[in-house]
Amino acid sequence: VPYLNAFKKFVTGTNFIVTASEKIVWCEKLWVAGTIDLLGELQGKPVLIDIKTGGKQDHYHLQTAGYAILNKTPDIKRFCLHLDQKEKYKLEPHLDAKDIDVFQGMAHYFNKREKYGWKPLSKQTQE
């Protein structure tokens, strides 16, 4: 309930308009798929928002970049919406355009990692 109340405060406080929720997206070329939490309009501009209820992680900006690529809207404004149990919210912008290139490079490497010399750990090494 506190997270829902925080979300309601965000919507009323910013006049956010939802255009899509839980949108499943994919890219066959990158062999990546995901689910975008929210697409909408903020101050008359299209935005992509990923909702978070836990602590901040350093990779969130790459996650929203991936969603932007998969949604075929790489120039969309990207955000994480942090909701907490005190019914507060914080909208964190992800402004670095280089995130798009980094995500694409990571996906390409991951899908071709054996070509680049990656070898799975043996069972002995893992134990």
Secondary structure as GFF3:
##gff-version 3
##sequence-region A 1 127
A	DSSP	alpha_helix	2	14	.	.	.	ID=ss1
A	DSSP	beta_strand	17	27	.	.	.	ID=ss2
A	DSSP	beta_strand	32	42	.	.	.	ID=ss3
A	DSSP	beta_strand	45	52	.	.	.	ID=ss4
A	DSSP	alpha_helix	60	70	.	.	.	ID=ss5
A	DSSP	beta_strand	77	83	.	.	.	ID=ss6
A	DSSP	beta_strand	89	94	.	.	.	ID=ss7
A	DSSP	alpha_helix	98	111	.	.	.	ID=ss8
A	DSSP	alpha_helix	123	126	.	.	.	ID=ss9
###
